[in-house]
Amino acid sequence: MSYLRLGVNIDHVATIRNARGGAHPDPVRAARLAAEAGADGITAHLREDRRHISDADIERLTREIDLPLNFEMAATDEMLDIALRHKPHAACIVPEKREEVTTEGGLDAAGLHNHLTRYCDALKEAGIRVSLFIEADKRQIDAAVALGAPVVELHTGAYCEAEGEAARAAHLERLREAARYGAERGLEMHAGHGLSFDTVAPVAEIPEFHELNIGHFLIGEAIFSGLDSAIRRMRSLMDNARAGATGRVGA
């Protein structure tokens, strides 16, 4: 079973900074701390309204951080131009609505196929790894394959927010089936959104996942335990879950 990478989303360090203005806390410093604590990559979402991460943050991250940068972006000409200018390691296309508090659900890759084609093609031509943030749904996975995206990130929000063991188990099984199906279709499978200490292990055990992207929970937990401690604990939970799953497979 492959090593499971941890991508740390630093958006909400910038949210705290922007609440008061100024330069503190610095999301680039948070990215450095994340690297030291065991993160394998940094994720940052540059929104149309610049509510957290700024253009200057993206410029500094690409210049000052050695870890791969996963640039989350809406499928707009403005964001495409920024991605092509900075050339991050990866660009994850996400749905974006101005009025939403956080990303609500996955991208409709099937319904938006014609719109997304140009963006996927331009990013790939620039040598940027294209990822699509989608629901755990075979139709969306098939659309990602048709668009030529090598990576998809499955939205784990419904699983994390489910109330009751039966509901959560049902959402987890849906993630398992989608991860297996996507891997069979040749996609690199990632997952993220809403994952916490309490919910990460069952997702980490799914062997087809290569990477989990976690942000808001880690930044919130850092208030109580420090960012280094929060990331190290998450890294440990992921590693232990993956090791345990490997042991069961080999038994």
N, C-alpha and C positions, 0 to 999 in steps of 0.2 A: 504494500500500500504506500502511495507516494506521500512525501512531506507535504503538510498543509500550511500554506503561506498565510500570514496575517497582514492585511492592509489596514493601516490606521487612518481614519478620516479626521482631519484637523479643522473642519469647517467651524465647529462651535467654539474653538479657541478664538477665532475671529469674531464670532457672534458676541462673545463677552467683551472683547476689545471695542467693538463698534457700539456697544450699548452706552459707552461713555466717551468714545473718541480717543484720540492719541495712539500710542504705539504698544500699549501693554494690555493684555498679554500678547506676546508675539507668536503667531502660528508657525513661523519658521523655526523658532526655538523649540516649540512643541514637536515639530518634525524631527529635529535633532535628538531630542529626548526619546522619542518613539524608536528611532533607529538604535540607540544605545540599549533600549529595554527589550529589543527582540523583534521589532516590526520588520517585515520584509518589503514593505512598500508604503507609500504615502498617497492618500486619496484627498482630492480637493475639488469642490464643486463651485465653479464660477457661474453664479446665477445672473440672469438678465438684470435684476434690480440691485445686484451687488450687496445683498443683505448681510453677507458674512465675508467670504473670501473676496479679495480685491484683485485687480489686474496686477498691482505691484507685488502682491503675495505670490501670484503665479510666476512672475518674472524672477523673484528671489528663489522660489522653490526649485525652478529649473536650473538656476545658476549655482545655488549653495548647497543643495542636498544631493548626496550620492545615491540614495535609494531610488528605485523606479517611481515615477510620478504617474498616478492614474488620474487623468483630468476628466472629471464628470462635466458633461455639457449637454445643453439642449441642441436639437438639430436646427440651428439658425446660422445664417451667413456670418453674423458677428462672431459667434463662438467658433465656427470653422476657421475663420481668419486668424483668431487668437491661437487655436491649436496648431495651425500650420506655421505660425510664426515661432512658437516656442518649442514645437515638436516634442511633447512629452512621450514617455515610454508607451503609454496607452491612453486612449480616449474612450470613455464609457458614455454612450448616448443614453440620456435619461429623459423621461417626460417632465415637463415643467409648466406649472401654472402659477401666475403671479400671486394669486390669492392664497395658495396653499402654505401651511406652516412648514411642512416637510414633504418630501416626495411621496405622493399618494399612489401606490400601485405601480405596476410595471408599464413599460412602453408598449404600445400596440404596434409591434413590428409588422404584423400581418396587414393591418388596416392602413398603415402608413408606408407600405413597401415602396411605392413610387417616389414618395417624398424623401425617404431615407437613402435611396440608392446613391444619389449624388454625393451625399456626405460620407457614406461608407467608402465609396470609391476614392474620393479625394484624400481621405485619411490614410487608406491603405497605400495609395501611390506615394504618399509622403513618408512611408515607413513607420507609421504609427499603428500600433496594435488596436484594432477596433473591437469594442465590447458593447453589448446591448443589455440594458437592465430590463428584464422581462419577468412576467409571471411564470410559475411552474406549469406550463401549458404546452402540449405538443404542437399546437398550431403556431404558437409564437416561436418555438424552437425551430420548426420547419422554416418559418419566415427568416430567422437569423441565418440559417444555412443558405437559403436562397439569396440573401443579401451579401453573402461572402464574409460574414463576421466570424472570426476564428474563436471568439470568446462570448459567452453569455453569463450574466450575473442574475441568479434567481432571487426574486424578491421574497424575503423571509418574514415580512411584517405580519401577514395573517397568522403564521405559525406562532410568532412571539406574542401576539396579542390575543390569541385564542383563550377562551375561558373554559376550564374543565379539561380533564385528562383525555376524554374521548375526542373532543374537538381538536385539541393540540395534536393528538396522535394521527388524526385524519389529515391534518395539514402537513405533518411530518412525512407521512406516507406519500403524499402528493409530491413533496420535494424529492423524496427518494426515487420515485418513478421518473420524474422529469430529469433528474441528474443522470440516471441510467440511460434514458432515451437520448439525451443530448450527447453523452459520451459515445454512444453507439453511432450517432450521426457525425462523429468526428470533431465535436466542439470541446473546448476547454471549459470546464464548468466551475463557476464561482458562485458565491451566495453572500447576501448581506441585507441589512436593514432591521434594526431593533434588537439585534442579538445582545445578550447579557451573560453574566456569570451563570445564571440559572437556566438559560436556554441554549447555550452554545454547544454543549457536549453532544447531544443527539445529532446536530447538524454536522459537527466535526467528524462524527463516526461514518458519515456517508462517504464511501471510498472514492466516488467520482469527483468530489470537490477538490480543487487544487488551491483555492484561495477563499478566505472569508474577509469581508470588508466591514469594519466596525468603527464607529465614531462617537455618536452622541452619548452612548452609555459610558464609554471610557472617559470622556471629558467630564461627564457628571460625576463619576466615581472618583476622579482625580481631586475633586473638592475635598473629599474625606480622607483619601489614602495617598494622594500624590499620583501623578501621571505615570511615573516609572513603575510604581507598585501595581497600579491597575493593569497596565499593559503586560507586565511580567506574570500576573495572575491569570490573565486571559490566555497568554501564550502557553502557560502550564496546563490550563484546562483543555485547550485544544490538543496539545501534545499527548496528554494522558488519555483523552478520548480516542484519538487516532491509534495510539499504542494498544489500547484495550480492544478496539475493533479488529486490529491486526491479529491480536492473540486469539480472538474468537474464530477468525477466519482460518487460522492455522491449526486450531485444535482438532 
